[in-house]
């Protein structure tokens, strides 16, 4: 079984920074790509994705402000968020796709005050 646990959310002022973490409990973490999403009222768009080989890609809205990395020794991905804006607020989830089954964490809340 696989379990994902997100952490690092909080309240920050506009222009501030946060680093979210997603820890993978399972085996063979290094073989899987990991994706972060942000929950809106009716959608959950992708924020950033990192391949097993470590190549990150980003949504246009966060390109240049967010940095996604992974530490395979700790089975954890880190989403560094800089120059935060109020529209970055939301519940952030990480996801992994294993053999056509998607696994989600419980999410971590980010609030950016103006």
MODAZI-V519961 format. One record per residue. N is the residue number from 1. RES is the residue in one letter. D_FIRST is the distance of its C-alpha to the first C-alpha in Angstrom with 1 decimal. Layout:
# MODAZI-V519961
N_RES_D_FIRST ; N_RES_D_FIRST
This chain:
# MODAZI-V519961
1_X_0.0 ; 2_X_3.8 ; 3_X_6.8 ; 4_X_10.3 ; 5_X_13.4 ; 6_X_16.9 ; 7_X_20.1 ; 8_X_23.7 ; 9_X_25.2 ; 10_X_28.6 ; 11_X_32.2 ; 12_X_34.3 ; 13_X_37.7 ; 14_X_38.4 ; 15_X_38.5 ; 16_X_36.1 ; 17_X_32.9 ; 18_X_29.3 ; 19_X_26.3 ; 20_X_22.9 ; 21_X_19.8 ; 22_X_16.2 ; 23_X_13.9 ; 24_X_10.6 ; 25_X_8.2 ; 26_X_6.3 ; 27_X_8.7 ; 28_X_11.7 ; 29_X_12.2 ; 30_X_15.8 ; 31_X_15.3 ; 32_X_14.4 ; 33_X_16.7 ; 34_X_16.2 ; 35_X_18.2 ; 36_X_19.8 ; 37_X_21.3 ; 38_X_23.9 ; 39_X_24.3 ; 40_X_27.8 ; 41_X_29.2 ; 42_X_28.6 ; 43_X_26.6 ; 44_X_23.8 ; 45_X_25.2 ; 46_X_23.7 ; 47_X_25.1 ; 48_X_24.0 ; 49_X_21.7 ; 50_X_21.3 ; 51_X_20.7 ; 52_X_19.1 ; 53_X_22.7 ; 54_X_23.2 ; 55_X_25.6 ; 56_X_25.4 ; 57_X_26.9 ; 58_X_28.0 ; 59_X_29.2 ; 60_X_33.0 ; 61_X_33.3 ; 62_X_31.6 ; 63_X_32.8 ; 64_X_34.7 ; 65_X_33.4 ; 66_X_29.7 ; 67_X_28.2 ; 68_X_24.6 ; 69_X_23.5 ; 70_X_20.6 ; 71_X_20.4 ; 72_X_18.1 ; 73_X_19.0 ; 74_X_17.5 ; 75_X_14.6 ; 76_X_16.5 ; 77_X_18.6 ; 78_X_21.8 ; 79_X_23.9 ; 80_X_27.4 ; 81_X_29.5 ; 82_X_33.3 ; 83_X_36.3 ; 84_X_34.4 ; 85_X_36.0 ; 86_X_35.9 ; 87_X_34.3 ; 88_X_31.3 ; 89_X_30.5 ; 90_X_27.4 ; 91_X_23.9 ; 92_X_21.8 ; 93_X_18.2 ; 94_X_16.0 ; 95_X_14.0 ; 96_X_12.1 ; 97_X_12.4 ; 98_X_10.3 ; 99_X_12.2 ; 100_X_14.0 ; 101_X_11.2 ; 102_X_11.7 ; 103_X_9.7 ; 104_X_12.1 ; 105_X_13.0 ; 106_X_15.6 ; 107_X_18.4 ; 108_X_21.3 ; 109_X_24.9 ; 110_X_27.7 ; 111_X_31.3 ; 112_X_34.1 ; 113_X_37.5 ; 114_X_40.6
